[in-house]
Amino acid sequence: MLVLLCASPVSAQGGWTGELFGPRARRDLRSPDAATRLSAARRLGRRGENRHAVAALLEALSAEEDAGVRGALFDSLSRRGDEAAIDALAQRLTEWGRDDRAAALRAMGAIGGERAIRLLVEWLGAADVGDDAVDAIGTRRTVRAGRA
């Protein structure tokens, strides 16, 4: 039996291998091992189909207890830049503690868009995360200026 293996631009760009990536990473987000969940969160921030990756990241965020993994989930949502995450993050702001609220606000700032800016402005006066809202707005302006 002769088996030929060859590298293909399609597989390097996420073809067949990319199809396997998403379900595996989403499964890994439910692992009992925090390091596995952390790795999966980071991978989903960079790879996989955007809509499915964002949905998986948001779902994992609602159940995650490890602060380090939650941080990676927020970072990956920021990296994805999908405005669909804004409302899901906003709905949970009052449920989270200070660190998670600050991370969510930073994620909203990184994602940007009119809805995110309006929400960030609403949080400017918050005693615990008002400064984070200011930073998130400033970060968004800096990113936009850098792209111009």
C-alpha positions in Angstrom: 0.0 0.0 0.0 1.4 3.4 -1.0 0.3 6.4 1.0 1.2 9.9 -0.2 1.3 12.8 2.2 1.7 16.2 0.8 1.4 19.7 2.1 -1.2 21.7 0.5 -2.0 25.4 0.7 -5.6 24.5 1.5 -4.7 22.6 4.6 -2.3 25.3 5.7 -5.1 27.9 5.4 -7.5 25.9 7.4 -9.1 23.5 4.9 -9.4 19.9 6.2 -7.3 20.5 9.2 -9.3 23.7 10.0 -12.5 21.7 9.9 -11.2 19.4 12.7 -9.8 22.3 14.7 -13.1 23.9 15.7 -14.9 20.9 17.3 -11.8 19.8 19.1 -11.2 23.3 20.6 -14.8 23.6 21.6 -14.6 20.2 23.3 -11.4 21.2 25.0 -13.2 24.2 26.5 -15.2 21.7 28.5 -12.2 19.8 29.8 -11.8 19.3 33.5 -8.2 20.4 33.2 -7.8 24.2 33.4 -4.6 24.2 31.2 -6.5 22.4 28.4 -9.3 25.0 28.6 -6.8 27.8 28.6 -5.1 26.5 25.5 -8.4 26.0 23.8 -9.5 29.5 24.6 -6.3 30.9 23.2 -6.6 28.8 20.0 -10.2 29.9 19.4 -9.0 33.5 19.6 -6.8 32.9 16.5 -8.4 30.1 14.5 -11.7 28.6 13.6 -14.8 30.0 11.9 -15.6 33.3 13.6 -19.3 32.8 14.4 -18.8 29.3 15.9 -15.7 30.4 17.8 -17.4 33.4 19.4 -20.4 31.4 20.4 -18.1 28.7 22.0 -16.1 31.4 23.8 -19.2 33.1 25.2 -20.7 29.8 26.3 -17.5 28.8 28.0 -17.3 32.2 29.7 -20.7 31.6 31.3 -19.5 28.5 33.1 -15.8 29.1 33.6 -14.6 29.3 37.2 -10.9 29.6 36.7 -9.8 33.3 36.6 -6.9 32.6 34.2 -9.1 30.8 31.7 -11.7 33.6 31.9 -9.0 36.1 31.1 -8.0 34.1 28.0 -11.7 33.9 27.0 -12.0 37.7 27.2 -8.8 38.1 25.3 -9.9 35.8 22.6 -13.2 37.6 22.3 -11.2 40.9 21.9 -9.0 39.3 19.3 -12.0 38.0 17.3 -13.5 41.5 17.2 -17.1 40.3 16.6 -19.6 42.9 17.6 -22.1 40.0 18.2 -20.3 39.5 21.5 -21.0 43.0 22.8 -24.6 42.3 23.9 -23.7 39.0 25.5 -20.9 40.6 27.5 -23.1 43.6 28.5 -25.8 41.3 29.8 -23.4 39.8 32.3 -21.6 43.0 33.5 -23.6 43.3 36.7 -23.2 39.6 37.6 -19.4 39.6 37.4 -16.9 40.7 40.0 -14.6 43.7 39.4 -11.9 41.9 37.5 -14.3 40.2 35.1 -16.2 43.5 34.6 -12.9 45.2 33.8 -11.9 42.5 31.4 -15.3 42.6 29.7 -15.1 46.4 29.3 -11.6 46.0 27.8 -12.9 43.4 25.4 -15.8 45.7 24.4 -13.3 48.5 23.7 -11.2 46.2 21.6 -14.2 45.0 19.6 -15.5 48.5 19.2 -18.5 49.7 17.3 -21.2 52.2 18.3 -23.0 49.9 20.8 -19.7 49.1 22.6 -18.8 52.8 22.9 -22.3 53.6 24.3 -22.0 50.9 26.9 -18.5 52.0 27.9 -19.7 55.5 28.4 -22.4 54.2 30.7 -19.8 52.6 32.8 -17.5 55.7 33.1 -19.0 56.6 36.4 -18.7 53.2 38.0 -16.6 53.4 41.2 -14.8 50.1 40.6 -14.4 49.9 36.8 -14.8 53.5 35.6 -11.1 53.8 34.9 -11.2 50.6 32.9 -14.0 52.0 30.8 -11.9 55.1 30.1 -8.9 52.9 29.2 -11.1 50.8 26.9 -12.4 53.8 25.1 -8.9 55.1 24.8 -7.6 51.8 23.5 -10.2 51.7 20.8 -9.3 55.2 19.6 -5.6 54.3 19.6 -6.3 51.1 17.6 -8.4 53.1 15.1 -5.8 55.8 14.8 -3.1 53.2 14.2 -5.1 51.6 11.4 -5.7 54.9 9.6 
